[in-house]
């Protein structure tokens, strides 16, 4: 069920996010926050629960959530068999 229109989109104001000095990145822990048009062009680090994944915000991402662009799953690696 979508959020009520009178409330507006749920988005974290970047005043509450942590700015990383000297890199220009913004660290975001709120994966459920909506990406707004004012965020376009920013480099944001989204928390996956363990590490921060850098994400460059583009116009196509507006309306989506931050968590959609930072996967929390680790890709499985199969061990290669040695020669017999």
VMD Tcl script that draws the C-alpha trace (Angstrom):
set ca {
  {0.00 0.00 0.00}
  {1.52 3.34 -1.03}
  {2.11 6.24 1.31}
  {-0.64 8.87 1.60}
  {-0.30 11.78 -0.80}
  {-0.86 14.42 1.87}
  {2.18 13.13 3.79}
  {4.51 13.29 0.79}
  {7.41 10.93 0.10}
  {9.46 9.57 2.99}
  {12.94 10.95 2.53}
  {15.80 11.52 4.90}
  {16.88 15.16 4.97}
  {20.60 15.24 4.23}
  {21.08 17.45 7.25}
  {20.63 14.27 9.32}
  {22.90 12.13 7.12}
  {26.61 11.98 7.82}
  {28.89 13.91 5.47}
  {32.30 12.32 4.93}
  {34.96 15.03 4.93}
  {37.38 15.40 1.99}
  {35.41 13.00 -0.26}
  {32.15 14.84 -0.81}
  {30.20 11.64 -0.14}
  {27.12 11.40 2.01}
  {26.59 8.26 4.11}
  {22.97 7.08 4.32}
  {21.75 4.40 6.71}
  {18.08 4.88 5.79}
  {17.61 2.44 2.89}
  {13.83 3.01 2.83}
  {14.18 6.73 2.09}
  {12.85 7.89 -1.27}
  {15.19 9.54 -3.79}
  {14.03 13.06 -4.61}
  {14.83 15.22 -7.66}
  {17.06 17.41 -5.47}
  {19.38 14.40 -4.91}
  {20.27 14.02 -8.62}
  {24.01 14.23 -9.26}
  {25.09 13.43 -5.70}
  {27.43 10.61 -4.74}
  {25.81 8.77 -1.84}
  {27.17 5.84 0.18}
  {24.31 3.49 1.11}
  {24.73 1.15 4.08}
  {24.18 -2.58 3.37}
  {24.35 -3.69 6.99}
  {28.09 -4.31 6.78}
  {29.71 -1.85 4.37}
  {28.83 1.31 2.47}
  {28.24 1.02 -1.28}
  {28.83 4.18 -3.34}
  {25.88 5.11 -5.58}
  {25.77 8.03 -8.06}
  {22.18 9.34 -8.20}
  {20.78 9.84 -11.73}
  {17.43 11.10 -13.02}
  {16.21 7.53 -13.63}
  {16.48 6.76 -9.89}
  {14.03 9.48 -8.76}
  {11.07 7.92 -6.95}
  {12.92 4.73 -6.03}
  {14.42 3.82 -2.65}
  {18.13 4.01 -1.76}
  {18.14 0.32 -0.78}
  {17.25 -0.79 -4.31}
  {20.69 0.21 -5.58}
  {22.83 -1.37 -2.84}
  {22.47 -5.14 -2.67}
  {22.72 -6.80 0.74}
  {23.35 -10.25 -0.74}
  {26.80 -11.58 -1.39}
  {27.30 -13.37 -4.69}
  {28.22 -17.01 -4.21}
  {31.56 -18.20 -5.52}
  {32.04 -21.80 -6.58}
  {35.38 -23.40 -5.88}
  {37.18 -24.57 -9.00}
  {38.23 -28.19 -9.14}
  {41.93 -28.92 -9.37}
  {43.52 -31.10 -12.00}
  {43.61 -34.83 -11.38}
}
mol new
graphics top color blue
foreach p $ca { graphics top sphere $p radius 0.5 }
foreach p [lrange $ca 0 end-1] q [lrange $ca 1 end] { graphics top cylinder $p $q radius 0.2 }
display resetview
